[in-house]
Amino acid sequence: MTSDGIEFELTRKRVKNINLRIHPPNGRVTVSAPLRTSEGHIAAFVAAKADWIRRHQARIAAQPPRPELRYVTGEEYRFLGSVHVLEVRLATGRVGAEVAGAAKPVEAAGSAHEAPPRLVVHARDPHNAAEVQRHLERLQRSELQSRLDVLVPEWEERLGVRTTRIRIRAMKRKWGACRTRTGDVVF
């Protein structure tokens, strides 16, 4: 559909409100609306948000494209909010990934600066991107679990609540979810 010059995909769902999303990397607009909402009402909703949509599409368009990861030695990989350099090795023992401390300071143009920390991946097949990615995801999951083991009890005490189960899942649109009735928390 199109409204006020904005093209969007419409999906009807069992929801209470009209929901609008703008998706990177191309600024595609999707709208989900309650089953019985008229197309005219949906078009008016999108038209009312047209300036906001265009601003966000322009912001998305101005962002440099994210390079697709190849999971090879020397590639930069974001971990714990900072850039790490990947070092992929043939596993001679156990497979997995680990953080290696920052290398010794490197002299560059007369001033010393520290090299970024490294993520060392020991893989059975160092050329298999899927295996390297799997080891890095396990490292991320393990690091998150160790941080949650400290933070969740602290927040349970602060909020006066108890969790019954803590799970970690890969999610595209959320940081987490909480089911208050069951005490189930998902990160």
Backbone hydrogen bonds, N-H to C=O, Kabsch-Sander energy under -0.5 kcal/mol:
donor,donor_aa,acceptor,acceptor_aa,energy
3,S,6,I,-2.2
6,I,3,S,-2.1
7,E,5,G,-0.6
8,F,1,M,-2.9
9,E,29,V,-2.2
11,T,31,V,-2.7
13,K,33,A,-2.6
15,V,13,K,-1.7
19,N,32,S,-3.1
21,R,30,T,-2.7
23,H,28,R,-3.1
27,G,23,H,-1.5
28,R,23,H,-1.1
30,T,21,R,-2.4
31,V,9,E,-3.1
32,S,19,N,-2.6
33,A,11,T,-2.3
35,L,13,K,-0.9
37,T,34,P,-1.6
42,I,38,S,-2.0
43,A,39,E,-2.7
44,A,40,G,-2.2
45,F,41,H,-2.0
46,V,42,I,-2.3
47,A,43,A,-2.5
48,A,44,A,-2.2
49,K,45,F,-1.0
49,K,46,V,-0.5
50,A,47,A,-1.2
53,I,49,K,-2.7
54,R,50,A,-2.6
55,R,51,D,-2.4
56,H,52,W,-2.1
57,Q,53,I,-2.6
58,A,54,R,-2.3
59,R,55,R,-2.1
60,I,56,H,-2.4
61,A,57,Q,-2.4
62,A,58,A,-1.7
63,Q,59,R,-0.7
63,Q,60,I,-0.8
74,G,86,L,-3.2
75,E,72,V,-1.8
77,Y,84,H,-3.2
79,F,82,S,-2.8
82,S,79,F,-1.4
84,H,77,Y,-2.7
85,V,117,P,-2.4
86,L,75,E,-3.1
86,L,84,H,-0.5
87,E,119,L,-2.5
89,R,87,E,-0.5
89,R,121,V,-3.4
91,A,123,A,-2.9
96,G,122,H,-2.3
98,E,120,V,-2.2
100,A,98,E,-0.5
100,A,118,R,-3.0
106,V,113,H,-3.0
108,A,111,S,-2.1
111,S,108,A,-1.9
113,H,106,V,-1.8
118,R,100,A,-1.7
119,L,85,V,-2.4
120,V,98,E,-2.7
120,V,118,R,-0.6
121,V,87,E,-2.8
121,V,119,L,-0.6
122,H,96,G,-3.6
122,H,120,V,-0.5
123,A,89,R,-2.7
123,A,121,V,-0.7
128,N,125,D,-2.3
129,A,127,H,-1.0
132,V,128,N,-2.1
133,Q,129,A,-2.8
134,R,130,A,-2.1
135,H,131,E,-2.1
136,L,132,V,-2.1
137,E,133,Q,-2.5
138,R,134,R,-2.0
139,L,135,H,-1.9
140,Q,136,L,-2.3
141,R,137,E,-2.6
142,S,138,R,-2.5
143,E,139,L,-2.5
144,L,140,Q,-2.6
145,Q,141,R,-2.5
146,S,142,S,-2.3
147,R,143,E,-1.8
148,L,144,L,-2.6
149,D,145,Q,-2.2
150,V,146,S,-0.6
150,V,147,R,-0.6
151,L,147,R,-2.6
152,V,148,L,-2.6
154,E,150,V,-1.0
155,W,151,L,-2.4
156,E,152,V,-2.7
157,E,153,P,-2.1
158,R,154,E,-2.1
159,L,155,W,-2.5
160,G,156,E,-1.4
161,V,156,E,-1.7
164,T,183,G,-2.1
165,R,183,G,-1.2
167,R,185,V,-2.7
171,M,169,R,-0.6
177,A,186,V,-2.5
179,R,184,D,-2.8
180,T,178,C,-0.8
183,G,179,R,-2.4
184,D,179,R,-0.9
185,V,165,R,-2.8
186,V,177,A,-3.1
187,F,167,R,-2.8
